[in-house]
Amino acid sequence: MRNKLFMLVPAIIIVVAACAKEEKAMTNRVVKTEQEWKAQLSDEQYRVTRQKGTERPYTGQYWNHKELGIYSCVCCGTDLFLSDTKFDAGCGWPSYFKPVDDKVITEKRDTSGGRVRTEVLCSKCDAHLGHVFPDGPPPTGLRYCINSASIKFRNPSSFPSSREGEKE
């Protein structure tokens, strides 16, 4: 009995640590008033991210963007999609087959417009990003169809160097 209890203690510690980490992630949310969002965002970014709008196909800044880098939430800066997961879905919106981490997005059932779809939101600030569909390429079979107005792009030259502070 004592051996079983001794083996159980590390498992309990791991579970408690994981819960604490999850709790910290949830308390790190970005919450602003509508006035604060309006002051931060352009009219189009506000309409798309805060009012669940959609840009017209083939009009967004990133629908045909091909540079290497990362796409982040325009509202809170959370990294969402890597450029190497972007593909041409022929739909007129930037499309990706997976997020950088499943925890950065939240999926929600959307029945607006008389259709049933899955809405994609930023987990940190609840910005409407777009929708996900089950018709994407391998390896996931998913197509995250994202509004350009909900994301911003950073190329690798804007990333902090992993060698900063090292002597050459």
N, C-alpha and C positions, 0 to 999 in steps of 0.2 A: 504494500500500500504506500509506503514511504517513497519507494522508487518511482511509482506512478505519479505521485504528487510532485516529486522533484523534477520529473520530465514535463509536467504540465505547466510549471512556473514560467519557463522561457516562452512557451506558446502564448500564455496570458500576457506577458510583457510585450510581445510582438503585436498582439491584437490591440492592446491599449495604446501603443505607440502609433499604430496605423490609424486608430480612431482620432487621436490627438492631431495627427497630420491632416486628416480629412477635415476635422473641425477648424483647424487653422486656415485651410484652403477656403472653406465656406465663409469664414469671417473676413477674408481678404477681398470681399466683393466690392465692386464700385457702384455706389448709389448716388445719384445726383437728381436735382429737381429738373423739371421740364425746362425751366428758364436757364439752368446751367448747361443742359444739353444743347439748347438752341444757341447759346453764346459760343459753345465750343465747335459745333458742327456747321457745315454749309446747309443751305435749305434742303438740297437733295439728300445729303447724308442723314439729316434729321428725319426726313420723310421716310427713307428706307429703313433706317435702324431703329427709330423710336416709334414710328407709326406703321411698321410692317409693310412698307411700300415695295414696289418692284420697278427697276429701271427697264426701259424698252430694250429688247434684244439688240445686240451689235452696237450699242451706244456707249457702254461703260468703258472706262479707262483701261481695264485689264482683260477684257474678253479675248484679245489676241496678243496679249503680252507674253514674251518668251524669255525674258532675262532670268538668270539664276538668282535665287534669293528666298525670302520668306514673306508671306502675306500675313499681316496682323490685323486685329480688330481696330477699326478707325476710332472707336469710342474710348477704349481702355488700353490699347496697345498689346493685348494678349496675342502671342504668336499662335496662328491657326493652321496654316497650310504651307508646306514646302513646295518650291517650284517644281521639284522633280516628281511631284504627285499630280501636277496639272496636266490636263490633256484637252484636245479639241473634241468636244462632244457635238459640235455642229449646232448648238442651241443658241449661241449668241451671248452667253454669260460665261465667266470664268468657271471652269469645272475641275474638280480634284477628286481623286479616288480614296483619299483618307486624310484626316486631320493629323497634326503633329502628335497629338495625344487625344485619346477618347475623352479625357476629362475637360478639355478646353471648350467643348461644345455640348449643348443640351439639345435633345430632339424632342419635339412636341407635336402631337396630332393637330393638323390644320384642316378645317372643313370650310374655310372661306372660299367664296367664289363658286360654290356648288361642287367642289372637288374635294377628295380626301387625299391629303399629302402629308409629308413629314417636314415640319418647319425646323430649321437649324438656327439656334441662338448661341451667342457667346455665353459661356458659363459664368464668366466673371462680372459682366455688366448687363446681361439680358438683351444685348443688341440683336435685332433680327438680321441674319446674314443671308438667308435664302432657304433652299429646300434640298433634301436628299432623296434620290430616287434609286431603285434597285436595278438600274440598267447601265452601270458603269463597267469599266474594264477589269480584268484580273489585276491584282490578286484579291480585291475586295468585292468586286461586282457592284460597287456603289458609285454614284455620281453626285457629288456635292456641288450643286448649282448655286453659285454665290454672286450676289450683287457687287459690282465694283465699288459702289458708293459705301459699302460696309467694311471695306478693307483698305489697307495701305501697304505698299511694297517697300522692302528694304533689300538692297543688294549686299553681297558679302563684304564689300569694302566698308560698309557702315557698321559691321559687327565688331565688337571689341576683339583685339588680338589676343590669342591664347598665350602669346609670348611677351605681352606687355610687362615691362619691368625687368626683363632678362637682359643681361649684358651680352653683347655680341663678341 
